[in-house]
Amino acid sequence: MKIDWAALGSVFGVSLVATVALVGLFTLGVIGLSKQERAAAQGGSAALARTGAYACFGLCLAAVTYGIYLIVV
């Protein structure tokens, strides 16, 4: 049995980057929702924060769906 170390390293690198990107997007979504609540409490408009948060959550959902698609197909 021979291990292709270059392919293993490539898979590790892509997995690490994808994980950090998804966690970062989800974090931005949570921050956007918390800023939206703060802006609403102070009487300001929170539409931009809410829209950005929903966009981040949508991108997370799209990435997870694409990953499941790659596994199944």
PyMOL Python script that loads the backbone (N, CA, C, O; Angstrom):
from pymol import cmd

cmd.read_pdbstr("""\
ATOM      1  N   MET A   1       0.841  -1.170   0.000  1.00  0.00           N
ATOM      2  CA  MET A   1       0.000   0.000   0.000  1.00  0.00           C
ATOM      3  C   MET A   1       0.891   1.239   0.000  1.00  0.00           C
ATOM      4  O   MET A   1       1.804   1.373   0.815  1.00  0.00           O
ATOM      5  N   LYS A   2       0.599   2.134  -0.933  1.00  0.00           N
ATOM      6  CA  LYS A   2       1.395   3.350  -1.057  1.00  0.00           C
ATOM      7  C   LYS A   2       0.489   4.563  -0.868  1.00  0.00           C
ATOM      8  O   LYS A   2      -0.571   4.653  -1.489  1.00  0.00           O
ATOM      9  N   ILE A   3       0.901   5.488  -0.019  1.00  0.00           N
ATOM     10  CA  ILE A   3       0.108   6.677   0.269  1.00  0.00           C
ATOM     11  C   ILE A   3       0.573   7.818  -0.622  1.00  0.00           C
ATOM     12  O   ILE A   3       1.767   8.101  -0.718  1.00  0.00           O
ATOM     13  N   ASP A   4      -0.378   8.465  -1.267  1.00  0.00           N
ATOM     14  CA  ASP A   4      -0.084   9.655  -2.078  1.00  0.00           C
ATOM     15  C   ASP A   4      -0.129  10.864  -1.157  1.00  0.00           C
ATOM     16  O   ASP A   4      -1.193  11.433  -0.915  1.00  0.00           O
ATOM     17  N   TRP A   5       1.044  11.253  -0.642  1.00  0.00           N
ATOM     18  CA  TRP A   5       1.114  12.310   0.362  1.00  0.00           C
ATOM     19  C   TRP A   5       0.695  13.657  -0.204  1.00  0.00           C
ATOM     20  O   TRP A   5       0.125  14.476   0.517  1.00  0.00           O
ATOM     21  N   ALA A   6       0.965  13.900  -1.476  1.00  0.00           N
ATOM     22  CA  ALA A   6       0.574  15.176  -2.088  1.00  0.00           C
ATOM     23  C   ALA A   6      -0.946  15.304  -2.132  1.00  0.00           C
ATOM     24  O   ALA A   6      -1.488  16.370  -1.841  1.00  0.00           O
ATOM     25  N   ALA A   7      -1.628  14.230  -2.491  1.00  0.00           N
ATOM     26  CA  ALA A   7      -3.092  14.268  -2.522  1.00  0.00           C
ATOM     27  C   ALA A   7      -3.657  14.397  -1.114  1.00  0.00           C
ATOM     28  O   ALA A   7      -4.634  15.117  -0.906  1.00  0.00           O
ATOM     29  N   LEU A   8      -3.062  13.717  -0.152  1.00  0.00           N
ATOM     30  CA  LEU A   8      -3.514  13.813   1.233  1.00  0.00           C
ATOM     31  C   LEU A   8      -3.336  15.233   1.760  1.00  0.00           C
ATOM     32  O   LEU A   8      -4.220  15.762   2.433  1.00  0.00           O
ATOM     33  N   GLY A   9      -2.210  15.841   1.458  1.00  0.00           N
ATOM     34  CA  GLY A   9      -1.974  17.227   1.869  1.00  0.00           C
ATOM     35  C   GLY A   9      -2.922  18.196   1.208  1.00  0.00           C
ATOM     36  O   GLY A   9      -3.367  19.162   1.828  1.00  0.00           O
ATOM     37  N   SER A  10      -3.236  17.941  -0.056  1.00  0.00           N
ATOM     38  CA  SER A  10      -4.181  18.785  -0.786  1.00  0.00           C
ATOM     39  C   SER A  10      -5.576  18.710  -0.167  1.00  0.00           C
ATOM     40  O   SER A  10      -6.232  19.735   0.021  1.00  0.00           O
ATOM     41  N   VAL A  11      -6.020  17.513   0.145  1.00  0.00           N
ATOM     42  CA  VAL A  11      -7.336  17.337   0.774  1.00  0.00           C
ATOM     43  C   VAL A  11      -7.354  18.004   2.139  1.00  0.00           C
ATOM     44  O   VAL A  11      -8.341  18.647   2.494  1.00  0.00           O
ATOM     45  N   PHE A  12      -6.290  17.865   2.906  1.00  0.00           N
ATOM     46  CA  PHE A  12      -6.213  18.501   4.214  1.00  0.00           C
ATOM     47  C   PHE A  12      -6.280  20.019   4.090  1.00  0.00           C
ATOM     48  O   PHE A  12      -7.001  20.673   4.844  1.00  0.00           O
ATOM     49  N   GLY A  13      -5.536  20.581   3.146  1.00  0.00           N
ATOM     50  CA  GLY A  13      -5.512  22.033   2.956  1.00  0.00           C
ATOM     51  C   GLY A  13      -6.868  22.592   2.544  1.00  0.00           C
ATOM     52  O   GLY A  13      -7.316  23.605   3.081  1.00  0.00           O
ATOM     53  N   VAL A  14      -7.514  21.937   1.598  1.00  0.00           N
ATOM     54  CA  VAL A  14      -8.823  22.394   1.135  1.00  0.00           C
ATOM     55  C   VAL A  14      -9.855  22.265   2.249  1.00  0.00           C
ATOM     56  O   VAL A  14     -10.697  23.147   2.420  1.00  0.00           O
ATOM     57  N   SER A  15      -9.797  21.184   2.998  1.00  0.00           N
ATOM     58  CA  SER A  15     -10.728  21.002   4.117  1.00  0.00           C
ATOM     59  C   SER A  15     -10.529  22.075   5.186  1.00  0.00           C
ATOM     60  O   SER A  15     -11.502  22.596   5.732  1.00  0.00           O
ATOM     61  N   LEU A  16      -9.297  22.400   5.481  1.00  0.00           N
ATOM     62  CA  LEU A  16      -9.006  23.419   6.481  1.00  0.00           C
ATOM     63  C   LEU A  16      -9.514  24.786   6.037  1.00  0.00           C
ATOM     64  O   LEU A  16     -10.136  25.503   6.821  1.00  0.00           O
ATOM     65  N   VAL A  17      -9.253  25.147   4.787  1.00  0.00           N
ATOM     66  CA  VAL A  17      -9.705  26.442   4.266  1.00  0.00           C
ATOM     67  C   VAL A  17     -11.228  26.514   4.238  1.00  0.00           C
ATOM     68  O   VAL A  17     -11.806  27.534   4.612  1.00  0.00           O
ATOM     69  N   ALA A  18     -11.884  25.439   3.797  1.00  0.00           N
ATOM     70  CA  ALA A  18     -13.348  25.430   3.736  1.00  0.00           C
ATOM     71  C   ALA A  18     -13.955  25.531   5.132  1.00  0.00           C
ATOM     72  O   ALA A  18     -14.950  26.230   5.324  1.00  0.00           O
ATOM     73  N   THR A  19     -13.373  24.849   6.097  1.00  0.00           N
ATOM     74  CA  THR A  19     -13.885  24.900   7.463  1.00  0.00           C
ATOM     75  C   THR A  19     -13.746  26.297   8.056  1.00  0.00           C
ATOM     76  O   THR A  19     -14.685  26.814   8.663  1.00  0.00           O
ATOM     77  N   VAL A  20     -12.587  26.901   7.883  1.00  0.00           N
ATOM     78  CA  VAL A  20     -12.370  28.248   8.416  1.00  0.00           C
ATOM     79  C   VAL A  20     -13.311  29.246   7.732  1.00  0.00           C
ATOM     80  O   VAL A  20     -13.844  30.142   8.386  1.00  0.00           O
ATOM     81  N   ALA A  21     -13.516  29.094   6.428  1.00  0.00           N
ATOM     82  CA  ALA A  21     -14.411  30.002   5.702  1.00  0.00           C
ATOM     83  C   ALA A  21     -15.856  29.861   6.184  1.00  0.00           C
ATOM     84  O   ALA A  21     -16.538  30.864   6.394  1.00  0.00           O
ATOM     85  N   LEU A  22     -16.323  28.632   6.361  1.00  0.00           N
ATOM     86  CA  LEU A  22     -17.696  28.434   6.825  1.00  0.00           C
ATOM     87  C   LEU A  22     -17.899  28.950   8.247  1.00  0.00           C
ATOM     88  O   LEU A  22     -18.917  29.578   8.537  1.00  0.00           O
ATOM     89  N   VAL A  23     -16.957  28.696   9.118  1.00  0.00           N
ATOM     90  CA  VAL A  23     -17.068  29.194  10.490  1.00  0.00           C
ATOM     91  C   VAL A  23     -17.034  30.720  10.490  1.00  0.00           C
ATOM     92  O   VAL A  23     -17.771  31.356  11.244  1.00  0.00           O
ATOM     93  N   GLY A  24     -16.190  31.305   9.657  1.00  0.00           N
ATOM     94  CA  GLY A  24     -16.124  32.764   9.559  1.00  0.00           C
ATOM     95  C   GLY A  24     -17.426  33.365   9.049  1.00  0.00           C
ATOM     96  O   GLY A  24     -17.901  34.367   9.583  1.00  0.00           O
ATOM     97  N   LEU A  25     -18.004  32.755   8.017  1.00  0.00           N
ATOM     98  CA  LEU A  25     -19.282  33.244   7.492  1.00  0.00           C
ATOM     99  C   LEU A  25     -20.388  33.144   8.530  1.00  0.00           C
ATOM    100  O   LEU A  25     -21.174  34.078   8.697  1.00  0.00           O
ATOM    101  N   PHE A  26     -20.452  32.024   9.223  1.00  0.00           N
ATOM    102  CA  PHE A  26     -21.482  31.856  10.244  1.00  0.00           C
ATOM    103  C   PHE A  26     -21.296  32.879  11.368  1.00  0.00           C
ATOM    104  O   PHE A  26     -22.270  33.432  11.878  1.00  0.00           O
ATOM    105  N   THR A  27     -20.043  33.126  11.750  1.00  0.00           N
ATOM    106  CA  THR A  27     -19.753  34.112  12.783  1.00  0.00           C
ATOM    107  C   THR A  27     -20.188  35.504  12.346  1.00  0.00           C
ATOM    108  O   THR A  27     -20.761  36.252  13.138  1.00  0.00           O
ATOM    109  N   LEU A  28     -19.921  35.856  11.095  1.00  0.00           N
ATOM    110  CA  LEU A  28     -20.363  37.152  10.588  1.00  0.00           C
ATOM    111  C   LEU A  28     -21.888  37.262  10.605  1.00  0.00           C
ATOM    112  O   LEU A  28     -22.431  38.332  10.878  1.00  0.00           O
ATOM    113  N   GLY A  29     -22.573  36.167  10.316  1.00  0.00           N
ATOM    114  CA  GLY A  29     -24.026  36.170  10.378  1.00  0.00           C
ATOM    115  C   GLY A  29     -24.536  36.406  11.781  1.00  0.00           C
ATOM    116  O   GLY A  29     -25.475  37.177  11.982  1.00  0.00           O
ATOM    117  N   VAL A  30     -23.926  35.751  12.753  1.00  0.00           N
ATOM    118  CA  VAL A  30     -24.337  35.936  14.150  1.00  0.00           C
ATOM    119  C   VAL A  30     -24.043  37.369  14.608  1.00  0.00           C
ATOM    120  O   VAL A  30     -24.849  37.976  15.313  1.00  0.00           O
ATOM    121  N   ILE A  31     -22.902  37.897  14.210  1.00  0.00           N
ATOM    122  CA  ILE A  31     -22.559  39.278  14.570  1.00  0.00           C
ATOM    123  C   ILE A  31     -23.548  40.249  13.927  1.00  0.00           C
ATOM    124  O   ILE A  31     -23.969  41.222  14.553  1.00  0.00           O
ATOM    125  N   GLY A  32     -23.913  39.979  12.676  1.00  0.00           N
ATOM    126  CA  GLY A  32     -24.889  40.837  12.004  1.00  0.00           C
ATOM    127  C   GLY A  32     -26.231  40.839  12.700  1.00  0.00           C
ATOM    128  O   GLY A  32     -26.868  41.886  12.818  1.00  0.00           O
ATOM    129  N   LEU A  33     -26.669  39.689  13.159  1.00  0.00           N
ATOM    130  CA  LEU A  33     -27.940  39.633  13.879  1.00  0.00           C
ATOM    131  C   LEU A  33     -27.861  40.339  15.229  1.00  0.00           C
ATOM    132  O   LEU A  33     -28.830  40.969  15.654  1.00  0.00           O
ATOM    133  N   SER A  34     -26.729  40.241  15.901  1.00  0.00           N
ATOM    134  CA  SER A  34     -26.607  40.921  17.187  1.00  0.00           C
ATOM    135  C   SER A  34     -26.557  42.438  16.992  1.00  0.00           C
ATOM    136  O   SER A  34     -27.104  43.181  17.807  1.00  0.00           O
ATOM    137  N   LYS A  35     -25.909  42.902  15.924  1.00  0.00           N
ATOM    138  CA  LYS A  35     -25.885  44.332  15.639  1.00  0.00           C
ATOM    139  C   LYS A  35     -27.275  44.820  15.245  1.00  0.00           C
ATOM    140  O   LYS A  35     -27.649  45.953  15.545  1.00  0.00           O
ATOM    141  N   GLN A  36     -28.035  43.965  14.576  1.00  0.00           N
ATOM    142  CA  GLN A  36     -29.395  44.318  14.193  1.00  0.00           C
ATOM    143  C   GLN A  36     -30.249  44.529  15.437  1.00  0.00           C
ATOM    144  O   GLN A  36     -31.052  45.461  15.487  1.00  0.00           O
ATOM    145  N   GLU A  37     -30.086  43.678  16.432  1.00  0.00           N
ATOM    146  CA  GLU A  37     -30.841  43.824  17.679  1.00  0.00           C
ATOM    147  C   GLU A  37     -30.429  45.092  18.429  1.00  0.00           C
ATOM    148  O   GLU A  37     -31.272  45.783  19.001  1.00  0.00           O
ATOM    149  N   ARG A  38     -29.133  45.391  18.423  1.00  0.00           N
ATOM    150  CA  ARG A  38     -28.661  46.601  19.085  1.00  0.00           C
ATOM    151  C   ARG A  38     -29.183  47.854  18.398  1.00  0.00           C
ATOM    152  O   ARG A  38     -29.591  48.811  19.056  1.00  0.00           O
ATOM    153  N   ALA A  39     -29.165  47.839  17.053  1.00  0.00           N
ATOM    154  CA  ALA A  39     -29.642  49.007  16.307  1.00  0.00           C
ATOM    155  C   ALA A  39     -31.136  49.207  16.517  1.00  0.00           C
ATOM    156  O   ALA A  39     -31.604  50.341  16.610  1.00  0.00           O
ATOM    157  N   ALA A  40     -31.883  48.118  16.590  1.00  0.00           N
ATOM    158  CA  ALA A  40     -33.323  48.232  16.833  1.00  0.00           C
ATOM    159  C   ALA A  40     -33.594  48.760  18.233  1.00  0.00           C
ATOM    160  O   ALA A  40     -34.543  49.518  18.433  1.00  0.00           O
ATOM    161  N   ALA A  41     -32.772  48.372  19.210  1.00  0.00           N
ATOM    162  CA  ALA A  41     -32.962  48.846  20.578  1.00  0.00           C
ATOM    163  C   ALA A  41     -32.648  50.330  20.709  1.00  0.00           C
ATOM    164  O   ALA A  41     -33.224  51.017  21.553  1.00  0.00           O
ATOM    165  N   GLN A  42     -31.735  50.827  19.875  1.00  0.00           N
ATOM    166  CA  GLN A  42     -31.360  52.238  19.929  1.00  0.00           C
ATOM    167  C   GLN A  42     -32.226  53.100  19.019  1.00  0.00           C
ATOM    168  O   GLN A  42     -32.027  54.312  18.940  1.00  0.00           O
ATOM    169  N   GLY A  43     -33.176  52.492  18.339  1.00  0.00           N
ATOM    170  CA  GLY A  43     -34.076  53.244  17.480  1.00  0.00           C
ATOM    171  C   GLY A  43     -33.562  53.457  16.066  1.00  0.00           C
ATOM    172  O   GLY A  43     -34.151  54.233  15.314  1.00  0.00           O
ATOM    173  N   GLY A  44     -32.504  52.803  15.693  1.00  0.00           N
ATOM    174  CA  GLY A  44     -31.937  52.967  14.356  1.00  0.00           C
ATOM    175  C   GLY A  44     -32.480  51.935  13.387  1.00  0.00           C
ATOM    176  O   GLY A  44     -33.249  51.050  13.764  1.00  0.00           O
ATOM    177  N   SER A  45     -32.069  52.062  12.129  1.00  0.00           N
ATOM    178  CA  SER A  45     -32.483  51.108  11.104  1.00  0.00           C
ATOM    179  C   SER A  45     -31.524  49.928  11.099  1.00  0.00           C
ATOM    180  O   SER A  45     -30.307  50.112  11.129  1.00  0.00           O
ATOM    181  N   ALA A  46     -32.060  48.738  11.063  1.00  0.00           N
ATOM    182  CA  ALA A  46     -31.239  47.540  11.152  1.00  0.00           C
ATOM    183  C   ALA A  46     -31.347  46.679   9.901  1.00  0.00           C
ATOM    184  O   ALA A  46     -30.957  45.512   9.927  1.00  0.00           O
ATOM    185  N   ALA A  47     -31.863  47.224   8.816  1.00  0.00           N
ATOM    186  CA  ALA A  47     -32.088  46.425   7.617  1.00  0.00           C
ATOM    187  C   ALA A  47     -30.782  45.929   6.995  1.00  0.00           C
ATOM    188  O   ALA A  47     -30.711  44.795   6.519  1.00  0.00           O
ATOM    189  N   LEU A  48     -29.753  46.772   6.996  1.00  0.00           N
ATOM    190  CA  LEU A  48     -28.486  46.373   6.377  1.00  0.00           C
ATOM    191  C   LEU A  48     -27.823  45.242   7.170  1.00  0.00           C
ATOM    192  O   LEU A  48     -27.300  44.297   6.580  1.00  0.00           O
ATOM    193  N   ALA A  49     -27.844  45.333   8.480  1.00  0.00           N
ATOM    194  CA  ALA A  49     -27.245  44.282   9.311  1.00  0.00           C
ATOM    195  C   ALA A  49     -28.002  42.970   9.139  1.00  0.00           C
ATOM    196  O   ALA A  49     -27.390  41.907   9.042  1.00  0.00           O
ATOM    197  N   ARG A  50     -29.322  43.040   9.100  1.00  0.00           N
ATOM    198  CA  ARG A  50     -30.135  41.834   8.934  1.00  0.00           C
ATOM    199  C   ARG A  50     -29.912  41.213   7.553  1.00  0.00           C
ATOM    200  O   ARG A  50     -29.805  39.992   7.430  1.00  0.00           O
ATOM    201  N   THR A  51     -29.843  42.050   6.517  1.00  0.00           N
ATOM    202  CA  THR A  51     -29.619  41.540   5.164  1.00  0.00           C
ATOM    203  C   THR A  51     -28.252  40.878   5.041  1.00  0.00           C
ATOM    204  O   THR A  51     -28.124  39.815   4.433  1.00  0.00           O
ATOM    205  N   GLY A  52     -27.233  41.506   5.618  1.00  0.00           N
ATOM    206  CA  GLY A  52     -25.898  40.906   5.595  1.00  0.00           C
ATOM    207  C   GLY A  52     -25.842  39.588   6.348  1.00  0.00           C
ATOM    208  O   GLY A  52     -25.185  38.643   5.911  1.00  0.00           O
ATOM    209  N   ALA A  53     -26.530  39.526   7.475  1.00  0.00           N
ATOM    210  CA  ALA A  53     -26.552  38.291   8.257  1.00  0.00           C
ATOM    211  C   ALA A  53     -27.243  37.178   7.478  1.00  0.00           C
ATOM    212  O   ALA A  53     -26.759  36.047   7.437  1.00  0.00           O
ATOM    213  N   TYR A  54     -28.372  37.502   6.862  1.00  0.00           N
ATOM    214  CA  TYR A  54     -29.075  36.489   6.079  1.00  0.00           C
ATOM    215  C   TYR A  54     -28.258  36.051   4.866  1.00  0.00           C
ATOM    216  O   TYR A  54     -28.313  34.887   4.469  1.00  0.00           O
ATOM    217  N   ALA A  55     -27.502  36.972   4.277  1.00  0.00           N
ATOM    218  CA  ALA A  55     -26.635  36.609   3.150  1.00  0.00           C
ATOM    219  C   ALA A  55     -25.541  35.644   3.601  1.00  0.00           C
ATOM    220  O   ALA A  55     -25.231  34.683   2.897  1.00  0.00           O
ATOM    221  N   CYS A  56     -24.956  35.898   4.772  1.00  0.00           N
ATOM    222  CA  CYS A  56     -23.923  35.002   5.302  1.00  0.00           C
ATOM    223  C   CYS A  56     -24.498  33.616   5.586  1.00  0.00           C
ATOM    224  O   CYS A  56     -23.879  32.602   5.261  1.00  0.00           O
ATOM    225  N   PHE A  57     -25.690  33.577   6.196  1.00  0.00           N
ATOM    226  CA  PHE A  57     -26.311  32.284   6.470  1.00  0.00           C
ATOM    227  C   PHE A  57     -26.680  31.563   5.171  1.00  0.00           C
ATOM    228  O   PHE A  57     -26.574  30.340   5.090  1.00  0.00           O
ATOM    229  N   GLY A  58     -27.105  32.306   4.172  1.00  0.00           N
ATOM    230  CA  GLY A  58     -27.421  31.708   2.876  1.00  0.00           C
ATOM    231  C   GLY A  58     -26.193  31.111   2.208  1.00  0.00           C
ATOM    232  O   GLY A  58     -26.265  30.035   1.615  1.00  0.00           O
ATOM    233  N   LEU A  59     -25.056  31.812   2.303  1.00  0.00           N
ATOM    234  CA  LEU A  59     -23.818  31.275   1.735  1.00  0.00           C
ATOM    235  C   LEU A  59     -23.368  30.024   2.482  1.00  0.00           C
ATOM    236  O   LEU A  59     -22.857  29.087   1.869  1.00  0.00           O
ATOM    237  N   CYS A  60     -23.552  30.002   3.790  1.00  0.00           N
ATOM    238  CA  CYS A  60     -23.239  28.791   4.565  1.00  0.00           C
ATOM    239  C   CYS A  60     -24.112  27.626   4.108  1.00  0.00           C
ATOM    240  O   CYS A  60     -23.621  26.517   3.898  1.00  0.00           O
ATOM    241  N   LEU A  61     -25.389  27.883   3.958  1.00  0.00           N
ATOM    242  CA  LEU A  61     -26.307  26.837   3.511  1.00  0.00           C
ATOM    243  C   LEU A  61     -25.937  26.344   2.112  1.00  0.00           C
ATOM    244  O   LEU A  61     -25.986  25.144   1.846  1.00  0.00           O
ATOM    245  N   ALA A  62     -25.569  27.257   1.226  1.00  0.00           N
ATOM    246  CA  ALA A  62     -25.179  26.870  -0.135  1.00  0.00           C
ATOM    247  C   ALA A  62     -23.910  26.004  -0.116  1.00  0.00           C
ATOM    248  O   ALA A  62     -23.824  25.018  -0.848  1.00  0.00           O
ATOM    249  N   ALA A  63     -22.938  26.365   0.708  1.00  0.00           N
ATOM    250  CA  ALA A  63     -21.699  25.590   0.786  1.00  0.00           C
ATOM    251  C   ALA A  63     -21.947  24.195   1.340  1.00  0.00           C
ATOM    252  O   ALA A  63     -21.387  23.219   0.841  1.00  0.00           O
ATOM    253  N   VAL A  64     -22.784  24.095   2.371  1.00  0.00           N
ATOM    254  CA  VAL A  64     -23.089  22.781   2.946  1.00  0.00           C
ATOM    255  C   VAL A  64     -23.868  21.930   1.953  1.00  0.00           C
ATOM    256  O   VAL A  64     -23.609  20.734   1.814  1.00  0.00           O
ATOM    257  N   THR A  65     -24.813  22.543   1.269  1.00  0.00           N
ATOM    258  CA  THR A  65     -25.590  21.813   0.256  1.00  0.00           C
ATOM    259  C   THR A  65     -24.692  21.320  -0.871  1.00  0.00           C
ATOM    260  O   THR A  65     -24.848  20.192  -1.339  1.00  0.00           O
ATOM    261  N   TYR A  66     -23.754  22.153  -1.310  1.00  0.00           N
ATOM    262  CA  TYR A  66     -22.835  21.744  -2.366  1.00  0.00           C
ATOM    263  C   TYR A  66     -21.937  20.608  -1.891  1.00  0.00           C
ATOM    264  O   TYR A  66     -21.646  19.694  -2.663  1.00  0.00           O
ATOM    265  N   GLY A  67     -21.492  20.647  -0.640  1.00  0.00           N
ATOM    266  CA  GLY A  67     -20.682  19.562  -0.102  1.00  0.00           C
ATOM    267  C   GLY A  67     -21.435  18.250  -0.062  1.00  0.00           C
ATOM    268  O   GLY A  67     -20.886  17.202  -0.401  1.00  0.00           O
ATOM    269  N   ILE A  68     -22.701  18.305   0.356  1.00  0.00           N
ATOM    270  CA  ILE A  68     -23.522  17.089   0.374  1.00  0.00           C
ATOM    271  C   ILE A  68     -23.742  16.584  -1.053  1.00  0.00           C
ATOM    272  O   ILE A  68     -23.726  15.377  -1.298  1.00  0.00           O
ATOM    273  N   TYR A  69     -23.946  17.505  -1.988  1.00  0.00           N
ATOM    274  CA  TYR A  69     -24.092  17.120  -3.401  1.00  0.00           C
ATOM    275  C   TYR A  69     -22.841  16.391  -3.899  1.00  0.00           C
ATOM    276  O   TYR A  69     -22.946  15.377  -4.589  1.00  0.00           O
ATOM    277  N   LEU A  70     -21.656  16.909  -3.549  1.00  0.00           N
ATOM    278  CA  LEU A  70     -20.419  16.270  -3.978  1.00  0.00           C
ATOM    279  C   LEU A  70     -20.272  14.875  -3.383  1.00  0.00           C
ATOM    280  O   LEU A  70     -19.753  13.973  -4.040  1.00  0.00           O
ATOM    281  N   ILE A  71     -20.722  14.690  -2.151  1.00  0.00           N
ATOM    282  CA  ILE A  71     -20.610  13.377  -1.524  1.00  0.00           C
ATOM    283  C   ILE A  71     -21.573  12.386  -2.160  1.00  0.00           C
ATOM    284  O   ILE A  71     -21.215  11.234  -2.404  1.00  0.00           O
ATOM    285  N   VAL A  72     -22.796  12.833  -2.428  1.00  0.00           N
ATOM    286  CA  VAL A  72     -23.831  11.912  -2.922  1.00  0.00           C
ATOM    287  C   VAL A  72     -23.633  11.567  -4.395  1.00  0.00           C
ATOM    288  O   VAL A  72     -23.787  10.414  -4.798  1.00  0.00           O
ATOM    289  N   VAL A  73     -23.293  12.565  -5.185  1.00  0.00           N
ATOM    290  CA  VAL A  73     -23.184  12.321  -6.650  1.00  0.00           C
ATOM    291  C   VAL A  73     -21.822  11.943  -7.049  1.00  0.00           C
ATOM    292  O   VAL A  73     -21.567  11.708  -8.231  1.00  0.00           O
TER     293      VAL A  73
END
""", "prot")
cmd.dss("prot")
cmd.show_as("cartoon", "prot")
cmd.util.cbc("prot")
cmd.orient("prot")
